[in-house]
């Protein structure tokens, strides 16, 4: 790997200019992650930050890669690139909610050990939402990774949650809480046309990412163990 000076020579760019671009990308990623509750940030957005004053085609990759290194070493976050999942349906008549041709995107993943993150970083006021999210993902996971919308709401109604409930005392608007999982790319929503037209929820790339997937399996395992223990006691 060449030195930073060698890398910059091909761009006719000073180290100060490059550092300024890297800082701008870092600020943008941190701000957007906070503002949009962890929704993925498209690579195109970061590319535009770099190319608004510089036209070199390879420059965005250099700047984004250095921003990733600094976000990791300074802030303790991995800036992970998402490999966008395609809906499993091959029905040509389907109308996917989001185009599978969307560009690459990034999310921030804490590199802290789970127990340290829970103790010092996790917002205790948001634990109810974290619990809701894991319940939703667990239901979809146990359904084989994909579930019809009406079946999902059937399970949620058994828990006292309704799609018409806009003022749940804990979650607020339940439909919006579910939609947030789609925007954050834990789920993808797909409408399938045909004689049995329906809307499906399917695990998306963030739920399929190994660390999240392992936590999901652990969460399900704990619930199953509790259920077995309660049966044994009875």
FILUMBA-845834 format. One record per residue: x, y, z of N, C-alpha, C, O in turn; residue in three letters. Coordinates in steps of 0.1 Angstrom, whole numbers, padded with zeros to 4 digits, always signed. Layout:
// FILUMBA-845834
XYZXYZXYZXYZALA/...
END
This chain:
// FILUMBA-845834
+0008-0012+0000+0000+0000+0000+0009+0012+0000+0018+0014+0008UNK/+0006+0022-0009+0014+0034-0010+0012+0043+0001+0002+0042+0009UNK/+0021+0053+0003+0020+0063+0013+0008+0073+0010+0004+0073-0001UNK/+0004+0080+0020-0006+0090+0018-0002+0101+0008-0011+0105+0000UNK/+0011+0104+0008+0015+0114-0002+0014+0109-0016+0010+0116-0025UNK/+0018+0096-0018+0017+0090-0031+0002+0089-0035-0001+0091-0047UNK/-0007+0086-0026-0021+0085-0029-0026+0099-0034-0034+0099-0043UNK/-0022+0109-0027-0027+0123-0030-0021+0129-0043-0027+0137-0049UNK/-0009+0124-0047-0002+0130-0058-0011+0128-0071-0010+0137-0080UNK/-0018+0117-0072-0026+0115-0084-0038+0124-0085-0045+0125-0095UNK/-0042+0130-0073-0054+0138-0073-0051+0153-0073-0060+0162-0074UNK/-0038+0157-0073-0034+0171-0072-0041+0178-0061-0048+0188-0062UNK/-0040+0171-0049-0047+0175-0037-0037+0176-0025-0029+0167-0024UNK/-0038+0187-0017-0029+0188-0005-0035+0179+0006-0046+0176+0006UNK/-0026+0176+0016-0030+0169+0027-0041+0176+0035-0050+0170+0040UNK/-0040+0189+0036-0050+0198+0043-0063+0197+0036-0074+0196+0043UNK/-0063+0197+0023-0076+0196+0016-0082+0182+0018-0094+0181+0020UNK/-0074+0172+0017-0079+0158+0020-0084+0156+0034-0095+0151+0036UNK/-0077+0162+0044-0082+0161+0058-0095+0168+0060-0103+0163+0067UNK/-0097+0179+0053-0109+0186+0054-0121+0178+0048-0132+0178+0054UNK/-0119+0171+0037-0129+0163+0031-0132+0151+0040-0144+0148+0042UNK/-0122+0145+0046-0124+0134+0055-0133+0138+0067-0142+0131+0071UNK/-0129+0150+0073-0136+0155+0085-0151+0158+0081-0160+0156+0089UNK/-0153+0163+0069-0167+0166+0064-0175+0153+0063-0187+0153+0067UNK/-0169+0143+0058-0176+0130+0057-0179+0124+0071-0190+0120+0073UNK/-0170+0125+0080-0172+0120+0093-0183+0128+0100-0192+0122+0106UNK/-0183+0141+0099-0194+0149+0105-0207+0145+0100-0217+0144+0107UNK/-0208+0144+0087-0220+0140+0080-0226+0127+0085-0238+0125+0088UNK/-0217+0117+0085-0221+0103+0089-0226+0103+0104-0237+0097+0106UNK/-0219+0110+0113-0223+0110+0127-0236+0118+0128-0245+0113+0136UNK/-0238+0129+0122-0250+0137+0123-0262+0130+0117-0273+0129+0123UNK/-0261+0124+0105-0272+0117+0098-0276+0105+0106-0288+0102+0107UNK/-0266+0098+0112-0270+0086+0120-0278+0089+0132-0288+0083+0135UNK/-0274+0100+0138-0282+0105+0150-0296+0111+0146-0306+0107+0152UNK/-0296+0119+0135-0308+0125+0131-0318+0115+0126-0330+0117+0128UNK/-0314+0105+0119-0323+0095+0113-0324+0082+0120-0328+0072+0114UNK/-0321+0082+0133-0322+0070+0141-0316+0058+0136-0321+0047+0136UNK/-0304+0060+0130-0296+0048+0126-0299+0043+0112-0295+0032+0108UNK/-0307+0050+0104-0310+0046+0091-0298+0046+0082-0289+0055+0084UNK/-0296+0037+0073-0284+0037+0064-0282+0050+0057-0291+0057+0053UNK/-0269+0053+0055-0265+0065+0047-0260+0060+0033-0251+0052+0033UNK/-0266+0065+0023-0262+0061+0009-0248+0066+0006-0244+0077+0009UNK/-0241+0057-0001-0227+0061-0005-0228+0073-0014-0219+0081-0014UNK/-0238+0074-0023-0240+0085-0032-0240+0098-0024-0234+0108-0029UNK/-0245+0099-0012-0246+0111-0004-0231+0115-0001-0228+0127-0001UNK/-0223+0105+0003-0209+0108+0007-0201+0112-0005-0192+0121-0004UNK/-0204+0105-0016-0197+0108-0028-0199+0123-0033-0190+0130-0037UNK/-0212+0127-0031-0215+0141-0035-0208+0151-0026-0205+0162-0031UNK/-0206+0148-0014-0199+0157-0005-0184+0159-0010-0179+0171-0010UNK/-0178+0149-0015-0165+0150-0020-0164+0156-0034-0155+0164-0036UNK/-0173+0153-0042-0172+0157-0056-0178+0171-0059-0178+0175-0070UNK/-0184+0177-0049-0190+0190-0052-0180+0201-0055-0183+0210-0062UNK/-0168+0199-0051-0157+0208-0054-0145+0201-0061-0136+0208-0066UNK/-0145+0188-0061-0134+0180-0067-0140+0170-0077-0149+0163-0073UNK/-0134+0169-0089-0141+0160-0099-0133+0147-0101-0138+0139-0109UNK/-0123+0145-0094-0115+0132-0096-0124+0120-0092-0129+0120-0081UNK/-0126+0111-0101-0135+0100-0099-0131+0091-0087-0140+0085-0080UNK/-0118+0088-0086-0114+0079-0075-0112+0085-0062-0110+0078-0052UNK/-0114+0098-0061-0112+0105-0048-0122+0101-0037-0118+0099-0026UNK/-0135+0100-0040-0144+0096-0030-0140+0083-0022-0142+0082-0010UNK/-0135+0073-0030-0131+0060-0023-0120+0063-0013-0120+0057-0002UNK/-0110+0071-0017-0099+0074-0008-0104+0081+0005-0100+0077+0016UNK/-0113+0091+0003-0118+0099+0014-0127+0090+0023-0125+0091+0036UNK/-0136+0083+0017-0145+0075+0025-0137+0064+0033-0141+0061+0045UNK/-0127+0058+0027-0120+0047+0034-0112+0053+0046-0111+0047+0056UNK/-0107+0065+0044-0100+0072+0055-0110+0076+0066-0107+0075+0078UNK/-0121+0080+0062-0132+0084+0072-0136+0071+0080-0138+0072+0092UNK/-0137+0060+0073-0140+0047+0080-0130+0044+0091-0133+0040+0102UNK/-0117+0046+0087-0106+0043+0097-0107+0052+0109-0105+0048+0120UNK/-0109+0065+0107-0109+0074+0118-0122+0073+0126-0121+0074+0139UNK/-0133+0070+0120-0145+0067+0128-0143+0055+0138-0148+0055+0149UNK/-0135+0045+0133-0132+0034+0141-0122+0037+0152-0125+0034+0164UNK/-0111+0044+0149-0101+0046+0158-0104+0057+0168-0099+0056+0180UNK/-0112+0067+0164-0115+0078+0173-0128+0076+0180-0129+0079+0192UNK/-0138+0072+0173-0152+0071+0179-0156+0057+0183-0166+0055+0190UNK/-0149+0047+0179-0152+0033+0183-0164+0027+0175-0170+0018+0181UNK/-0166+0032+0163-0177+0026+0155-0171+0020+0142-0162+0026+0136UNK/-0177+0009+0138-0174+0004+0125-0184+0010+0115-0196+0009+0117UNK/-0179+0016+0105-0187+0021+0094-0189+0010+0084-0181+0008+0075UNK/-0200+0002+0086-0201-0010+0078-0209-0008+0065-0220-0002+0066UNK/-0204-0013+0054-0211-0013+0042-0222-0024+0041-0219-0035+0044UNK/-0234-0020+0038-0245-0029+0036-0245-0035+0022-0245-0028+0012UNK/-0247-0048+0022-0249-0055+0009-0264-0057+0008-0270-0066+0015UNK/-0271-0049+0000-0285-0048+0000-0291-0062-0004-0288-0068-0014UNK/-0301-0067+0004-0308-0079+0001-0318-0077-0010-0324-0067-0011UNK/-0320-0088-0017-0330-0088-0027-0342-0095-0022-0341-0105-0015UNK/-0355-0090-0024-0366-0098-0020-0366-0112-0025-0362-0114-0037UNK/-0370-0122-0018-0369-0136-0022-0379-0139-0033-0376-0149-0040UNK/-0389-0132-0034-0400-0135-0044-0394-0133-0058-0387-0123-0061UNK/-0397-0142-0067-0393-0141-0081-0405-0137-0090-0405-0137-0102UNK/-0417-0134-0083-0429-0130-0091-0426-0117-0099-0423-0107-0093UNK/-0427-0118-0112-0424-0107-0120-0434-0095-0119-0431-0084-0122UNK/-0446-0099-0113-0456-0088-0112-0455-0081-0099-0463-0072-0096UNK/-0445-0085-0090-0445-0078-0077-0440-0064-0078-0434-0060-0088UNK/-0444-0056-0068-0440-0042-0067-0432-0040-0054-0438-0037-0044UNK/-0419-0042-0055-0411-0040-0042-0412-0026-0037-0412-0017-0045UNK/-0413-0025-0024-0414-0011-0018-0401-0003-0021-0403+0009-0023UNK/-0390-0009-0022-0378-0002-0024-0370-0009-0035-0369-0021-0036UNK/-0364-0002-0045-0358-0007-0056-0345-0015-0052-0338-0010-0043UNK/-0343-0027-0058-0331-0035-0054-0319-0029-0061-0308-0033-0059UNK/-0321-0019-0069-0310-0013-0076-0304-0001-0068-0296+0006-0073UNK/-0310+0001-0056-0305+0012-0048-0290+0011-0046-0284+0000-0046UNK/-0283+0022-0044-0268+0022-0042-0264+0016-0029-0272+0013-0020UNK/-0251+0014-0028-0245+0009-0015-0248+0019-0004-0250+0031-0006UNK/-0248+0014+0008-0250+0023+0020-0242+0019+0032-0236+0008+0031UNK/-0242+0027+0042-0234+0024+0054-0242+0026+0067-0251+0035+0067UNK/-0239+0019+0077-0244+0021+0090-0233+0020+0100-0222+0015+0097UNK/-0235+0027+0112-0225+0026+0122-0228+0015+0132-0239+0014+0137UNK/-0218+0007+0135-0219-0004+0144-0209-0002+0156-0197-0001+0153UNK/-0214-0002+0168-0205+0000+0179-0195-0012+0180-0198-0023+0178UNK/-0182-0008+0183-0172-0019+0185-0169-0022+0199-0161-0030+0202UNK/-0177-0016+0208-0176-0019+0222-0181-0033+0225-0191-0037+0219UNK/-0176-0040+0235-0182-0052+0240-0196-0050+0244-0200-0039+0249UNK/-0205-0060+0242-0219-0058+0244-0223-0053+0258-0231-0045+0260UNK/-0216-0059+0269-0219-0055+0282-0214-0041+0285-0221-0034+0293UNK/-0203-0036+0279-0199-0023+0281-0208-0013+0274-0211-0002+0280UNK/-0213-0017+0262-0222-0008+0255-0235-0006+0263-0240+0005+0264UNK/-0240-0017+0268-0253-0017+0276-0251-0008+0288-0260-0001+0292UNK/-0239-0009+0295-0237-0002+0307-0235+0013+0305-0240+0021+0313UNK/-0228+0017+0295-0223+0031+0294-0229+0039+0282-0229+0051+0282UNK/-0235+0032+0272-0239+0039+0260-0254+0037+0257-0261+0047+0254UNK/-0259+0025+0259-0273+0023+0256-0283+0032+0264-0281+0034+0276UNK/-0292+0037+0257-0302+0046+0263-0313+0038+0269-0321+0031+0262UNK/-0314+0038+0283-0324+0030+0290-0338+0034+0286-0347+0026+0288UNK/-0340+0047+0282-0353+0051+0278-0358+0045+0265-0370+0047+0261UNK/-0349+0038+0258-0352+0032+0245-0353+0017+0245-0355+0011+0235UNK/-0352+0011+0257-0351-0003+0258-0364-0010+0254-0364-0021+0249UNK/-0376-0003+0256-0388-0008+0252-0389-0010+0237-0395-0019+0232UNK/-0383+0000+0230-0383-0001+0215-0374-0012+0210-0376-0019+0201UNK/-0362-0014+0217-0353-0024+0214-0360-0038+0216-0359-0047+0207UNK/-0367-0039+0227-0375-0052+0229-0385-0054+0218-0386-0065+0213UNK/-0393-0044+0214-0402-0045+0204-0396-0050+0191-0401-0058+0184UNK/-0384-0043+0187-0377-0047+0175-0373-0062+0175-0375-0068+0165UNK/-0368-0066+0186-0364-0080+0187-0375-0090+0186-0374-0101+0181UNK/-0387-0086+0192-0399-0094+0191-0403-0096+0176-0406-0107+0171UNK/-0403-0084+0169-0407-0084+0155-0398-0093+0147-0402-0102+0139UNK/-0385-0091+0148-0375-0098+0141-0375-0113+0144-0373-0122+0135UNK/-0378-0116+0157-0379-0130+0161-0391-0137+0154-0390-0149+0150UNK/-0402-0130+0154-0414-0136+0147-0411-0139+0132-0415-0150+0127UNK/-0405-0129+0126-0402-0131+0111-0391-0143+0110-0393-0151+0101UNK/-0382-0143+0119-0371-0153+0118-0378-0167+0120-0374-0176+0112UNK/-0386-0169+0130-0393-0182+0132-0402-0186+0121-0406-0197+0120UNK/-0407-0176+0113-0416-0179+0102-0408-0183+0090-0413-0185+0079UNK/-0394-0184+0091-0386-0188+0080-0380-0176+0073-0374-0177+0062UNK/-0380-0164+0079-0374-0152+0074-0383-0144+0065-0379-0133+0061UNK/-0396-0148+0064-0405-0140+0056-0419-0144+0061-0422-0155+0064UNK/-0428-0133+0063-0441-0136+0068-0451-0126+0062-0448-0114+0059UNK/-0463-0131+0059-0473-0122+0054-0477-0111+0064-0477-0114+0076UNK/-0480-0099+0060-0483-0088+0069-0495-0092+0078-0494-0089+0090UNK/-0505-0098+0073-0517-0101+0081-0513-0111+0092-0518-0111+0103UNK/-0504-0121+0089-0499-0130+0099-0491-0124+0110-0492-0127+0122UNK/-0483-0114+0106-0475-0107+0115-0484-0099+0125-0482-0099+0137UNK/-0494-0092+0120-0503-0085+0128-0511-0094+0137-0516-0090+0148UNK/-0514-0106+0132-0521-0116+0140-0513-0119+0153-0519-0120+0164UNK/-0500-0121+0151-0492-0124+0163-0491-0112+0172-0491-0113+0184UNK/-0490-0100+0166-0489-0088+0174-0502-0085+0182-0501-0080+0193UNK/-0513-0088+0176-0526-0086+0183-0527-0095+0195-0533-0091+0205UNK/-0521-0107+0194-0521-0116+0206-0513-0110+0217-0515-0114+0229UNK/-0504-0100+0214-0496-0093+0224-0503-0080+0228-0497-0073+0236UNK/-0514-0077+0223-0521-0065+0227-0518-0053+0218-0521-0042+0222UNK/-0511-0056+0207-0507-0045+0198-0516-0045+0185-0518-0056+0179UNK/-0520-0034+0181-0529-0033+0169-0524-0023+0159-0517-0013+0162UNK/-0527-0026+0146-0522-0018+0135-0530-0004+0135-0526+0005+0128UNK/-0541-0004+0142-0549+0009+0143-0545+0017+0156-0551+0027+0159UNK/-0536+0011+0164-0532+0018+0176-0522+0028+0174-0510+0025+0172UNK/-0526+0041+0174-0517+0052+0172-0512+0058+0185-0503+0067+0184UNK/-0517+0054+0196-0513+0060+0209-0510+0050+0219-0515+0051+0231UNK/-0503+0039+0215-0499+0029+0225-0491+0036+0236-0482+0044+0233UNK/-0494+0034+0249-0488+0041+0260-0473+0039+0260-0466+0047+0266UNK/-0467+0028+0254-0453+0026+0254-0446+0029+0241-0436+0035+0240UNK/-0452+0023+0230-0446+0024+0217-0451+0036+0209-0444+0040+0199UNK/-0462+0042+0213-0468+0053+0204-0475+0047+0193-0483+0038+0194UNK/-0472+0051+0181-0478+0046+0169-0471+0033+0165-0459+0033+0161UNK/-0478+0022+0166-0472+0009+0164-0468+0007+0149-0457+0001+0147UNK/-0476+0011+0140-0473+0010+0126-0460+0018+0122-0452+0013+0114UNK/-0459+0029+0129-0446+0037+0126-0434+0030+0132-0423+0030+0126UNK/-0436+0024+0143-0425+0016+0149-0420+0005+0141-0409+0001+0139UNK/-0430-0002+0134-0427-0013+0125-0421-0007+0112-0411-0013+0107UNK/-0426+0004+0107-0421+0010+0095-0406+0014+0097-0398+0014+0088UNK/-0403+0018+0109-0389+0022+0112-0379+0011+0110-0368+0013+0106UNK/-0383-0001+0112-0375-0013+0110-0372-0015+0095-0362-0020+0091UNK/-0382-0011+0087-0380-0011+0072-0370+0000+0068-0361-0003+0060UNK/-0372+0012+0073-0363+0023+0070-0349+0020+0074-0339+0024+0068UNK/-0347+0013+0085-0334+0010+0091-0328-0002+0084-0317-0006+0088UNK/-0335-0009+0076-0331-0020+0068-0329-0033+0077-0320-0041+0074UNK/-0337-0034+0087-0338-0047+0094-0348-0056+0087-0347-0068+0087UNK/-0358-0049+0082-0369-0056+0074-0370-0050+0060-0366-0038+0058UNK/-0375-0057+0051-0379-0052+0038-0394-0056+0036-0398-0067+0039UNK/-0401-0047+0030-0415-0049+0028-0418-0050+0013-0413-0042+0005UNK/-0425-0061+0009-0427-0064-0005-0442-0067-0007-0448-0074+0000UNK/-0447-0061-0018-0461-0063-0022-0460-0073-0034-0454-0070-0044UNK/-0468-0084-0033-0468-0094-0043-0482-0094-0050-0492-0095-0043UNK/-0482-0092-0063-0495-0092-0070-0499-0106-0074-0491-0115-0073UNK/-0512-0107-0079-0516-0120-0083-0529-0124-0076-0535-0116-0069UNK/-0534-0136-0078-0547-0141-0072-0547-0140-0057-0557-0137-0051UNK/-0535-0142-0051-0534-0141-0036-0525-0130-0032-0515-0131-0025UNK/-0528-0118-0037-0520-0106-0035-0519-0104-0020-0529-0104-0012UNK/-0507-0101-0016-0505-0098-0002-0492-0090+0000-0484-0088-0009UNK/-0490-0085+0012-0478-0078+0015-0470-0086+0025-0476-0092+0034UNK/-0457-0087+0023-0448-0096+0031-0438-0087+0038-0433-0077+0032UNK/-0434-0091+0050-0422-0086+0056-0411-0097+0056-0414-0109+0059UNK/-0399-0093+0052-0388-0102+0051-0376-0097+0058-0374-0084+0058UNK/-0368-0105+0064-0355-0101+0070-0346-0094+0060-0344-0100+0049UNK/-0341-0082+0063-0332-0075+0054-0318-0076+0059-0315-0083+0069UNK/-0309-0069+0052-0295-0072+0054-0290-0069+0068-0281-0076+0073UNK/-0295-0060+0076-0291-0057+0089-0295-0068+0099-0287-0071+0108UNK/-0306-0074+0096-0311-0085+0105-0303-0098+0101-0301-0107+0110UNK/-0298-0099+0089-0290-0110+0084-0276-0109+0087-0268-0119+0086UNK/-0271-0097+0091-0257-0095+0095-0254-0104+0107-0262-0105+0116UNK/-0242-0110+0106-0239-0121+0116-0241-0117+0131-0247-0124+0138UNK/-0235-0105+0135-0237-0102+0149-0251-0100+0153-0255-0105+0164UNK/-0260-0094+0145-0274-0092+0149-0281-0106+0148-0289-0109+0156UNK/-0278-0113+0138-0284-0127+0136-0281-0136+0148-0290-0143+0152UNK/-0269-0135+0153-0265-0143+0165-0272-0139+0177-0277-0147+0185UNK/-0274-0125+0179-0281-0120+0191-0296-0124+0190-0302-0127+0200UNK/-0301-0124+0177-0315-0128+0175-0317-0143+0179-0327-0146+0186UNK/-0308-0151+0175-0309-0165+0178-0308-0167+0194-0315-0176+0199UNK/-0299-0160+0200-0297-0161+0214-0310-0156+0222-0314-0162+0231UNK/-0316-0145+0217-0328-0140+0223-0339-0151+0222-0346-0153+0231UNK/-0341-0157+0210-0351-0167+0208-0348-0179+0217-0357-0185+0223UNK/-0335-0183+0218-0332-0194+0227-0335-0192+0241-0340-0201+0248UNK/-0333-0180+0246-0336-0176+0260-0351-0177+0262-0356-0182+0273UNK/-0359-0172+0253-0374-0173+0254-0379-0187+0254-0387-0191+0262UNK/-0373-0196+0246-0377-0210+0245-0373-0217+0258-0381-0225+0264UNK/-0361-0214+0264-0357-0220+0277-0367-0216+0288-0370-0224+0297UNK/-0371-0203+0288-0381-0198+0298-0394-0206+0297-0400-0209+0307UNK/-0398-0208+0284-0411-0214+0282-0410-0229+0287-0419-0234+0293UNK/-0399-0235+0284-0397-0249+0288-0396-0250+0303-0402-0259+0309UNK/-0390-0241+0310-0388-0241+0324-0402-0239+0331-0405-0245+0341UNK/-0410-0230+0325-0424-0228+0331-0433-0240+0329-0441-0243+0338UNK/-0431-0248+0318-0438-0260+0316-0434-0270+0327-0443-0278+0332UNK/-0421-0271+0329-0416-0281+0339-0421-0278+0353-0424-0287+0360UNK/-0422-0265+0356-0427-0261+0369-0442-0265+0371-0446-0270+0381UNK/-0449-0262+0360-0464-0266+0360-0466-0280+0361-0477-0285+0362UNK/
END
